[in-house]
Amino acid sequence: MTGDVTGGMAEGKNGEGQDNAAASAHLGILMLCHTALHRAEDVARFWAAAGCPVVIHVDKSVPDRSFNAFRQALRHLPGVRFSRRYRCEWGMWSLVAAMQSAAEEMLEAFPDVGHVYAISGSCLPLRPAAELIAMLATQTGTDYIESVTTADTPWTVGGLSDERFSLYFPFSWQRTRWLFDSFVTLQRRWKVARKMPAPLTPHLGSQWWCLTRKTLSAILNDPQRAEYDAYFRRVWIPDESYFQTLARKHATRIESRSLTLSKFDYLGKPHVFYDDHLQLLRRSDCFMARKIWPRADRLYAYFLSDQPGSAVRADPQPGKINRHFTRATEQRQMGRPGLYMQSRLPREHWERGKTAAPYSVFTGFDEVFEGFPGWLAQATGLRVHGHLFAPEKAHFAGDAPVYNGGLSQSAALRDYNQQQFLASLIWATRGERQCFQYAARDNHTAPLNWFMASDQNAHISVITGAWALPLFRGTQPAADIRSHAAWLQKREAAHLEILRSNWARARVRIWTMAEFLEAPYDALDSVLVEFASQIQTRPLTPPKLRPLAGFGAFVEELRDAGLPPFLLGDYPVSHDPSPAPTSTYFLK
């Protein structure tokens, strides 16, 4: 049985002068199967029970034994036919040939069919067949086929768009990838530009359509069909463009949408529906869904059962569940803020957010104020840590040996990956703002500094040069003090360079020690503004400044020893600033 013969017979049985108002209420199903034939059998029985004729194409790659058993299981159903078998391959013409063959069989064998619905063997009806038949009976002249132009809609994902129509594709993308890519490159070099036969305009869309008998018959019996077939035979993925393009030539009224719910991830791979998607599929109000896991017993049992139809049922609304797939795609591609996964970790800047929540970093404050971490914790009620990156260990709040998320205070474990140590801490304590101290003497590295500086969740407050106060109060020999001061100043200068770079995204406040000590409580107030909602009481008892008597002379000694402490700012050496602390002060 050839396409020309069956097409002619179908046209003869459905001429334009024939009254097809009643026939249009009948629905025929084209089913393309290549695996999980037992599930295809269940779906075929569902449609046959509803009085819908079914024409099944089984991929020729399916073993004859399995095919014969499948056909034998359905032999007693009068409305089920099998079409000529083709060995189908993704992206090749054979898929279109299989659909043409099945469509010709449908139009010839069942002259009462008004709409033909193409589905795959992994499709599952989501609503009673009577509801779909009733809807199509009121839309006798409407074709449901997704059909969009390549210029106006970014329909393709990660593949060729316009070039699929202008180049030749004789090689399989799956089996002979090297030949496929090489031939595309060669054609680009030769500036190959095929022309689509007039008067067609290329369109793309899902291969799962529902066409009227009139439109499908016109496509199969088009006088230029041989020319069109020859052209599309070398188009890439023609099953997504052949019927979609020709429908624009022959259809009277097109609704550019598929009645089949199919979702794709950011790589263009179809989402697979499992048993736990039952309620999601029910809410979609769609007539069909693809792609169903063959072992989703709960889905098949529920949707293929005798579901009660409703008098008023919403039109298919796949948009109602789009947000779930959008969120799933975002989490698959970008993850959740602050949560890293093995497959994404090696790829820098693929994280959606470096950390999961805002946190605060204080440099120099515990050197300037006595007991600053404890005071801040008491004033704000926040979890305030000591120096998390101290050389000896991580000083968690309360000096806990193990903290949330199983984080150890061990310096060796922490320094194995400092960035992930911090990200894990913020993730494990999300919902509770973390604060910690950070100093030039700590075991910080450039990667960690860049990590925090480029993190939008980081709030970093720095008093530069405060590292000199512990040296001033120490008892080291003068030569050791100068050497240590030079090392600390160099480390802090490198850190400041990162914080001031164009790549920094953290909220950064920097004071030199001289600037800060001019009005320390005003500066502290500007830091506490971000904690205003957590402040326990007002007025606050201010933290006590550490003694500074003689520090100016110490700074002058460093200068005289050949080390200008430029990070302290314009610190007076003749006298030490002594801001008068008030007994209380109010947060602005």
C-alpha positions as CSV (number, residue, x, y, z in Angstrom):
1,M,0.0,0.0,0.0
2,T,1.6,3.2,-1.2
3,G,1.1,6.7,0.1
4,D,-0.3,7.9,-3.2
5,V,-2.9,5.2,-3.3
6,T,-4.1,5.5,0.2
7,G,-4.1,9.2,0.1
8,G,-6.3,9.2,-3.0
9,M,-8.7,6.8,-1.4
10,A,-8.9,8.9,1.7
11,E,-9.6,12.1,-0.4
12,G,-12.3,10.3,-2.4
13,K,-14.1,9.3,0.8
14,N,-13.9,12.7,2.3
15,G,-14.5,15.1,-0.6
16,E,-15.4,18.7,0.1
17,G,-19.0,18.2,-1.0
18,Q,-19.6,15.5,1.6
19,D,-21.3,16.4,4.9
20,N,-18.8,15.6,7.6
21,A,-20.5,17.4,10.5
22,A,-21.2,14.2,12.3
23,A,-18.0,12.5,11.2
24,S,-16.0,15.3,12.7
25,A,-17.0,14.2,16.1
26,H,-15.0,11.0,15.7
27,L,-11.4,10.9,16.9
28,G,-8.6,8.7,15.5
29,I,-5.4,8.0,17.3
30,L,-2.0,7.5,15.6
31,M,0.4,5.9,18.0
32,L,4.2,5.6,17.4
33,C,5.8,2.9,19.6
34,H,9.3,1.7,20.0
35,T,9.6,0.5,23.7
36,A,7.4,-0.5,26.7
37,L,4.9,-2.1,24.4
38,H,2.9,-3.4,27.4
39,R,2.1,0.2,28.3
40,A,1.2,1.1,24.7
41,E,-1.2,-1.9,24.8
42,D,-2.9,-0.4,27.9
43,V,-3.3,3.0,26.2
44,A,-4.5,1.4,22.9
45,R,-7.2,-0.5,24.9
46,F,-8.3,2.8,26.5
47,W,-8.9,4.5,23.2
48,A,-10.5,1.5,21.6
49,A,-12.9,1.2,24.6
50,A,-13.9,4.8,23.9
51,G,-14.8,4.0,20.3
52,C,-11.7,5.7,18.8
53,P,-9.9,3.9,16.0
54,V,-6.2,3.4,16.6
55,V,-3.4,2.9,14.1
56,I,-0.2,1.8,15.6
57,H,3.3,2.1,14.1
58,V,5.9,-0.1,15.8
59,D,9.6,0.7,15.2
60,K,11.2,-1.9,12.9
61,S,14.1,-2.2,15.4
62,V,11.6,-3.9,17.8
63,P,12.2,-7.6,17.6
64,D,9.7,-9.5,15.6
65,R,8.9,-11.7,18.6
66,S,7.9,-8.7,20.7
67,F,6.0,-7.1,17.8
68,N,4.0,-10.3,17.1
69,A,3.1,-10.7,20.7
70,F,2.0,-7.0,20.9
71,R,-0.2,-7.4,17.7
72,Q,-1.6,-10.7,18.9
73,A,-2.7,-9.1,22.2
74,L,-4.7,-6.5,20.3
75,R,-6.0,-8.6,17.5
76,H,-9.6,-8.9,18.9
77,L,-10.1,-5.1,18.9
78,P,-11.8,-4.2,15.7
79,G,-10.7,-0.5,15.7
80,V,-7.0,-1.2,16.0
81,R,-4.7,-1.4,12.9
82,F,-1.0,-1.6,12.4
83,S,0.8,0.4,9.7
84,R,3.9,-0.3,7.6
85,R,6.9,-0.5,9.9
86,Y,10.0,1.8,9.5
87,R,13.3,1.7,11.3
88,C,13.0,5.1,13.0
89,E,15.9,7.2,14.2
90,W,15.8,10.5,16.1
91,G,16.3,13.5,13.8
92,M,15.8,11.6,10.6
93,W,13.1,11.4,7.9
94,S,12.0,7.9,9.0
95,L,9.9,9.4,11.8
96,V,7.9,11.4,9.2
97,A,7.6,8.5,6.9
98,A,6.2,6.4,9.8
99,M,3.6,9.1,10.6
100,Q,2.6,9.5,6.9
101,S,2.1,5.7,6.7
102,A,0.0,5.6,9.8
103,A,-2.0,8.6,8.7
104,E,-2.7,7.1,5.3
105,E,-3.9,3.9,7.0
106,M,-6.2,5.9,9.3
107,L,-7.8,8.0,6.5
108,E,-8.4,5.0,4.3
109,A,-9.7,2.5,6.9
110,F,-11.8,4.9,9.0
111,P,-13.7,7.4,6.8
112,D,-15.8,8.7,9.8
113,V,-12.7,10.1,11.6
114,G,-12.8,13.9,11.8
115,H,-9.7,14.6,13.8
116,V,-6.5,12.6,13.9
117,Y,-4.3,12.8,17.1
118,A,-0.7,11.8,16.9
119,I,0.8,10.4,20.1
120,S,3.7,8.3,21.2
121,G,3.7,5.0,23.0
122,S,4.9,6.8,26.2
123,C,1.9,9.2,26.1
124,L,-0.9,8.8,28.7
125,P,-4.4,10.2,28.6
126,L,-5.1,12.5,31.5
127,R,-8.9,13.0,31.0
128,P,-11.8,10.8,29.9
129,A,-11.8,10.2,26.2
130,A,-15.4,11.6,26.0
131,E,-14.2,15.0,27.1
132,L,-11.6,15.2,24.3
133,I,-14.1,14.0,21.7
134,A,-16.7,16.5,22.9
135,M,-14.3,19.3,22.7
136,L,-13.2,18.4,19.2
137,A,-16.8,18.1,18.1
138,T,-17.3,21.8,18.8
139,Q,-14.1,22.7,16.9
140,T,-14.6,20.8,13.6
141,G,-12.4,23.1,11.6
142,T,-9.6,23.7,14.1
143,D,-6.2,22.1,13.8
144,Y,-4.2,21.8,17.1
145,I,-0.5,21.9,16.1
146,E,2.3,23.9,17.6
147,S,3.7,25.9,14.6
148,V,6.1,28.8,15.1
149,T,8.5,30.5,12.8
150,T,12.3,30.3,13.6
151,A,12.7,34.0,13.3
152,D,10.1,35.0,15.9
153,T,10.4,32.4,18.6
154,P,13.5,30.7,20.2
155,W,11.8,27.4,19.9
156,T,15.0,25.2,19.7
157,V,17.2,24.5,22.6
158,G,20.9,23.9,22.1
159,G,20.6,23.1,18.4
160,L,20.4,24.4,14.9
161,S,17.5,26.7,14.1
162,D,17.5,28.3,10.6
163,E,20.3,26.1,9.4
164,R,18.3,23.0,9.8
165,F,16.4,24.2,6.7
166,S,19.3,25.6,4.7
167,L,21.8,22.8,5.0
168,Y,21.8,19.1,4.1
169,F,21.7,16.5,6.8
170,P,22.2,13.0,5.4
171,F,24.1,11.7,8.4
172,S,22.8,10.6,11.8
173,W,23.5,12.9,14.7
174,Q,23.3,10.0,17.1
175,R,25.2,7.3,15.3
176,T,27.7,9.3,13.2
177,R,28.2,12.5,15.2
178,W,31.7,13.2,13.7
179,L,30.3,13.0,10.1
180,F,27.3,15.1,11.1
181,D,29.4,17.9,12.6
182,S,32.1,17.7,9.9
183,F,29.5,18.0,7.1
184,V,27.8,20.9,8.8
185,T,31.2,22.7,9.1
186,L,32.0,21.9,5.4
187,Q,28.7,23.3,4.2
188,R,29.1,26.5,6.2
189,R,32.5,26.9,4.6
190,W,31.0,26.4,1.2
191,K,28.1,28.8,2.1
192,V,25.5,26.2,1.2
193,A,22.0,27.7,1.3
194,R,19.1,25.4,0.3
195,K,15.8,27.0,-0.7
196,M,12.5,25.8,0.7
197,P,10.0,25.0,-2.0
198,A,7.6,27.8,-2.7
199,P,5.2,28.8,-1.2
200,L,6.2,27.2,2.1
201,T,7.6,29.2,5.1
202,P,9.5,27.1,7.6
203,H,7.8,26.5,10.9
204,L,8.7,24.4,14.0
205,G,6.8,22.7,16.7
206,S,6.0,19.6,18.7
207,Q,5.5,16.5,16.6
208,W,2.4,15.5,18.7
209,W,-0.4,17.2,16.9
210,C,-4.2,16.9,16.4
211,L,-5.2,17.7,12.8
212,T,-8.5,17.7,11.1
213,R,-9.2,15.1,8.4
214,K,-9.4,17.8,5.8
215,T,-6.0,19.3,6.7
216,L,-4.2,15.9,7.0
217,S,-5.7,14.7,3.7
218,A,-4.6,17.9,2.0
219,I,-1.1,17.4,3.2
220,L,-0.8,13.8,2.1
221,N,-2.4,14.5,-1.3
222,D,-0.7,17.8,-2.0
223,P,0.3,17.9,-5.8
224,Q,3.8,19.0,-4.7
225,R,4.2,16.3,-2.1
226,A,7.0,14.6,-3.9
227,E,9.0,17.8,-4.0
228,Y,8.2,18.6,-0.4
229,D,9.2,15.1,0.8
230,A,12.5,15.3,-1.2
231,Y,13.3,18.6,0.5
232,F,12.4,17.6,4.1
233,R,14.2,14.3,3.7
234,R,17.4,16.2,4.2
235,V,16.1,18.6,6.9
236,W,17.4,18.1,10.4
237,I,14.7,16.7,12.8
238,P,11.9,16.9,10.1
239,D,9.3,15.5,12.4
240,E,9.3,18.9,14.2
241,S,8.9,20.9,10.9
242,Y,7.2,18.8,8.2
243,F,3.6,18.8,9.3
244,Q,4.1,22.1,11.2
245,T,5.1,23.8,7.9
246,L,2.5,22.2,5.6
247,A,-0.3,22.8,8.0
248,R,0.2,26.5,7.5
249,K,-0.4,26.0,3.8
250,H,-3.6,23.9,4.1
251,A,-5.3,24.6,7.4
252,T,-8.2,26.9,7.7
253,R,-7.8,27.6,11.4
254,I,-4.8,26.7,13.6
255,E,-4.5,26.9,17.3
256,S,-0.7,26.9,17.7
257,R,-0.5,24.6,20.7
258,S,-0.3,20.9,21.3
259,L,-3.0,19.2,23.3
260,T,-0.2,17.0,24.8
261,L,1.6,18.2,27.9
262,S,5.3,17.8,27.3
263,K,8.0,19.7,29.3
264,F,11.6,20.0,28.6
265,D,14.7,20.9,30.7
266,Y,17.3,23.5,29.8
267,L,19.1,21.0,27.6
268,G,16.0,20.2,25.6
269,K,15.6,16.8,27.2
270,P,12.0,15.8,28.0
271,H,10.9,15.7,31.6
272,V,9.8,12.2,32.7
273,F,6.6,11.9,34.8
274,Y,6.6,9.5,37.7
275,D,4.0,8.4,40.2
276,D,4.6,11.3,42.5
277,H,3.5,13.7,39.7
278,L,-0.1,12.5,39.9
279,Q,-1.6,15.6,41.5
280,L,0.5,17.8,39.3
281,L,-0.8,16.2,36.1
282,R,-4.4,16.4,37.4
283,R,-4.1,20.1,37.9
284,S,-2.9,20.7,34.3
285,D,-6.3,19.8,32.8
286,C,-4.4,18.6,29.7
287,F,-5.8,15.8,27.6
288,M,-2.5,13.9,27.2
289,A,0.9,13.9,28.9
290,R,4.3,12.8,27.7
291,K,6.7,11.3,28.7
292,I,5.5,8.7,31.3
293,W,7.9,6.4,33.1
294,P,6.9,2.8,32.0
295,R,6.8,1.6,35.6
296,A,4.6,4.5,36.9
297,D,1.9,2.0,37.9
298,R,0.0,4.5,39.9
299,L,-0.3,6.9,37.0
300,Y,-1.4,4.3,34.5
301,A,-3.9,2.8,37.0
302,Y,-5.5,6.1,37.8
303,F,-5.7,7.8,34.4
304,L,-6.7,4.7,32.5
305,S,-9.5,3.9,34.9
306,D,-13.1,4.9,34.5
307,Q,-12.7,8.5,35.7
308,P,-16.0,10.4,36.2
309,G,-16.4,13.2,33.6
310,S,-17.5,16.6,34.8
311,A,-20.1,18.8,33.1
312,V,-17.8,21.7,33.1
313,R,-14.1,21.1,32.7
314,A,-11.4,23.7,32.1
315,D,-9.6,23.9,28.8
316,P,-6.0,22.5,29.0
317,Q,-4.0,24.8,31.1
318,P,-0.3,23.7,31.1
319,G,0.6,27.2,32.2
320,K,-0.9,26.4,35.6
321,I,2.0,24.1,36.4
322,N,4.7,25.9,34.5
323,R,6.1,27.4,37.7
324,H,6.9,24.0,39.0
325,F,8.9,23.1,35.9
326,T,10.5,26.5,35.9
327,R,11.6,26.1,39.5
328,A,12.9,22.6,38.8
329,T,14.9,23.8,35.8
330,E,16.4,26.6,37.8
331,Q,17.3,24.3,40.6
332,R,18.8,21.8,38.2
333,Q,20.8,24.4,36.4
334,M,21.6,26.9,39.1
335,G,20.8,25.1,42.4
336,R,19.6,26.8,45.5
337,P,21.6,29.8,47.0
338,G,24.5,28.5,49.1
339,L,23.8,24.8,48.3
340,Y,26.5,23.1,46.2
341,M,26.3,19.8,44.5
342,Q,29.0,17.5,43.1
343,S,28.1,18.0,39.5
344,R,28.2,21.8,39.7
345,L,31.0,22.3,42.2
346,P,33.9,22.1,39.8
347,R,32.4,24.8,37.5
348,E,33.1,28.3,38.9
349,H,30.4,30.9,38.8
350,W,27.7,28.2,38.2
351,E,26.4,28.7,41.7
352,R,23.2,30.6,42.1
353,G,24.5,32.3,45.2
354,K,27.8,31.7,47.0
355,T,26.1,31.5,50.3
356,A,22.6,31.0,51.5
357,A,22.0,34.0,53.7
358,P,23.4,37.4,54.8
359,Y,26.3,37.4,57.3
360,S,28.6,39.9,58.8
361,V,32.4,40.0,59.0
362,F,34.3,42.3,61.4
363,T,38.0,43.2,61.0
364,G,39.7,45.2,63.8
365,F,36.6,45.7,66.0
366,D,37.7,43.2,68.7
367,E,41.1,44.9,68.8
368,V,39.6,48.3,69.3
369,F,36.7,47.3,71.7
370,E,37.0,45.1,74.7
371,G,34.9,42.0,74.5
372,F,33.3,43.1,71.3
373,P,31.9,39.6,70.2
374,G,30.1,39.1,73.5
375,W,28.8,42.7,73.5
376,L,27.4,42.4,69.9
377,A,25.8,39.1,70.8
378,Q,24.1,40.5,73.8
379,A,23.0,43.7,72.1
380,T,21.6,42.0,69.0
381,G,20.7,38.5,70.0
382,L,22.7,37.2,67.0
383,R,25.1,34.3,66.9
384,V,28.5,36.0,67.1
385,H,31.6,33.9,66.6
386,G,35.2,34.7,67.4
387,H,37.9,34.3,64.7
388,L,36.6,31.4,62.6
389,F,39.9,31.3,60.6
390,A,42.4,31.6,63.5
391,P,45.6,29.6,63.0
392,E,44.9,27.3,65.9
393,K,41.3,26.5,65.4
394,A,37.8,27.8,64.4
395,H,36.5,29.8,67.4
396,F,32.8,29.1,67.2
397,A,30.3,30.9,69.4
398,G,30.4,29.3,72.9
399,D,33.7,27.7,71.9
400,A,31.8,24.7,70.6
401,P,34.0,21.9,69.2
402,V,31.5,21.0,66.6
403,Y,29.0,23.3,65.1
404,N,25.8,23.1,62.9
405,G,26.2,20.9,59.9
406,G,28.9,18.8,61.7
407,L,31.5,21.5,61.2
408,S,34.6,20.8,63.2
409,Q,36.7,23.5,64.9
410,S,39.8,21.7,63.5
411,A,42.0,24.1,61.6
412,A,43.2,21.3,59.2
413,L,39.7,20.4,58.2
414,R,38.6,24.0,57.9
415,D,41.6,24.9,55.7
416,Y,41.2,22.0,53.3
417,N,38.5,24.2,51.6
418,Q,37.9,27.5,53.4
419,Q,35.3,28.7,51.0
420,Q,33.2,25.6,51.4
421,F,33.7,25.7,55.2
422,L,32.1,29.2,55.2
423,A,29.4,28.3,52.7
424,S,28.5,25.2,54.8
425,L,28.3,27.3,58.0
426,I,25.9,29.8,56.4
427,W,23.8,27.0,54.8
428,A,23.6,25.0,58.1
429,T,22.5,28.1,60.0
430,R,20.2,29.8,57.5
431,G,17.5,31.7,59.2
432,E,19.9,32.9,61.8
433,R,22.4,35.7,60.9
434,Q,26.1,34.7,61.5
435,C,28.8,37.2,62.5
436,F,32.5,36.5,63.0
437,Q,35.8,38.2,63.5
438,Y,38.4,38.3,60.7
439,A,42.0,39.6,61.1
440,A,45.2,39.8,59.1
441,R,46.8,37.3,61.4
442,D,44.1,34.6,60.6
443,N,44.7,31.8,58.1
444,H,42.9,33.5,55.3
445,T,43.8,33.1,51.7
446,A,43.2,35.0,48.5
447,P,40.5,32.6,47.3
448,L,38.6,33.0,50.5
449,N,39.0,36.8,50.4
450,W,37.7,36.8,46.8
451,F,34.9,34.5,47.8
452,M,33.6,36.9,50.4
453,A,34.2,40.0,48.4
454,S,32.2,38.7,45.5
455,D,29.4,37.4,47.7
456,Q,26.3,39.7,47.8
457,N,25.4,38.2,51.2
458,A,28.6,39.4,52.8
459,H,28.6,42.6,54.9
460,I,32.3,43.4,55.6
461,S,33.4,46.1,58.1
462,V,37.1,46.8,58.4
463,I,39.2,49.0,60.6
464,T,42.5,49.1,58.8
465,G,45.7,49.0,60.9
466,A,44.0,47.6,64.0
467,W,46.4,44.7,63.8
468,A,49.0,47.0,65.4
469,L,47.1,47.2,68.7
470,P,48.0,43.5,69.8
471,L,51.6,44.2,68.8
472,F,51.6,47.4,70.9
473,R,50.3,45.5,73.9
474,G,52.7,42.6,73.4
475,T,56.1,41.9,74.8
476,Q,58.0,40.9,71.7
477,P,61.5,42.3,70.9
478,A,61.5,45.4,68.7
479,A,63.0,43.6,65.7
480,D,60.3,40.9,65.8
481,I,57.6,43.5,66.2
482,R,58.7,45.3,63.1
483,S,58.9,42.1,61.0
484,H,55.6,40.9,62.2
485,A,54.0,44.3,61.6
486,A,55.3,44.4,58.0
487,W,53.9,40.9,57.4
488,L,50.4,41.9,58.8
489,Q,50.3,45.1,56.9
490,K,51.1,43.4,53.6
491,R,48.4,40.8,54.2
492,E,45.8,43.4,55.0
493,A,46.8,45.6,52.0
494,A,46.2,42.6,49.7
495,H,42.8,42.0,51.3
496,L,41.8,45.7,50.9
497,E,42.8,45.6,47.3
498,I,40.3,42.7,46.7
499,L,37.6,44.5,48.7
500,R,38.0,47.6,46.6
501,S,38.1,45.8,43.2
502,N,35.5,46.3,40.5
503,W,34.5,42.7,41.0
504,A,33.5,43.1,44.7
505,R,29.7,42.6,45.3
506,A,29.8,42.5,49.1
507,R,28.6,45.5,51.2
508,V,32.0,46.9,52.4
509,R,32.7,49.6,54.9
510,I,36.4,50.6,55.5
511,W,37.8,53.0,58.0
512,T,41.4,53.7,58.8
513,M,42.1,53.4,62.5
514,A,42.6,57.2,62.7
515,E,39.2,57.8,61.0
516,F,37.4,55.4,63.2
517,L,38.8,56.7,66.5
518,E,37.7,60.2,65.7
519,A,34.1,59.2,66.3
520,P,34.1,55.4,67.1
521,Y,30.5,55.3,68.4
522,D,29.1,57.0,65.4
523,A,31.0,54.6,63.1
524,L,29.8,51.7,65.2
525,D,26.2,53.0,64.9
526,S,26.5,52.9,61.1
527,V,27.4,49.2,61.4
528,L,24.6,48.4,63.8
529,V,21.9,49.9,61.5
530,E,21.7,46.7,59.6
531,F,20.9,44.9,62.8
532,A,18.2,47.4,63.9
533,S,15.4,44.9,63.9
534,Q,17.5,42.6,66.2
535,I,18.5,45.2,68.8
536,Q,17.4,44.0,72.2
537,T,17.2,47.2,74.1
538,R,17.5,51.0,73.6
539,P,19.4,52.8,74.8
540,L,22.5,50.6,74.5
541,T,25.5,50.4,76.8
542,P,28.4,51.0,74.5
543,P,31.4,48.7,74.3
544,K,34.5,49.9,76.1
545,L,37.5,51.1,74.1
546,R,40.8,49.5,74.8
547,P,43.4,51.7,76.4
548,L,45.4,53.7,73.8
549,A,47.9,55.5,76.0
550,G,51.3,55.3,74.4
551,F,50.1,53.9,71.1
552,G,51.1,57.1,69.3
553,A,54.7,56.7,70.4
554,F,54.6,53.0,69.3
555,V,53.5,54.1,65.8
556,E,56.3,56.6,65.7
557,E,58.8,53.9,66.6
558,L,57.6,51.8,63.7
559,R,58.1,54.7,61.4
560,D,61.6,55.3,62.7
561,A,62.4,51.7,62.3
562,G,61.7,52.0,58.5
563,L,58.1,50.7,58.5
564,P,55.5,53.4,57.7
565,P,52.2,52.0,59.1
566,F,50.2,53.7,56.3
567,L,47.1,51.6,56.9
568,L,46.5,53.3,60.2
569,G,45.8,56.5,58.4
570,D,46.8,59.9,59.7
571,Y,47.2,58.7,63.3
572,P,48.5,61.5,65.6
573,V,51.8,60.6,67.2
574,S,52.0,63.5,69.6
575,H,49.0,62.5,71.6
576,D,46.6,59.6,71.6
577,P,42.9,60.2,70.7
578,S,40.7,59.6,73.7
579,P,37.1,59.8,72.7
580,A,34.9,60.2,75.7
581,P,32.5,57.3,75.9
582,T,29.0,58.0,77.1
583,S,27.4,55.7,79.6
584,T,24.6,55.0,77.0
585,Y,23.8,55.9,73.5
586,F,20.9,55.5,71.2
587,L,20.8,53.7,67.9
588,K,19.9,56.1,65.2
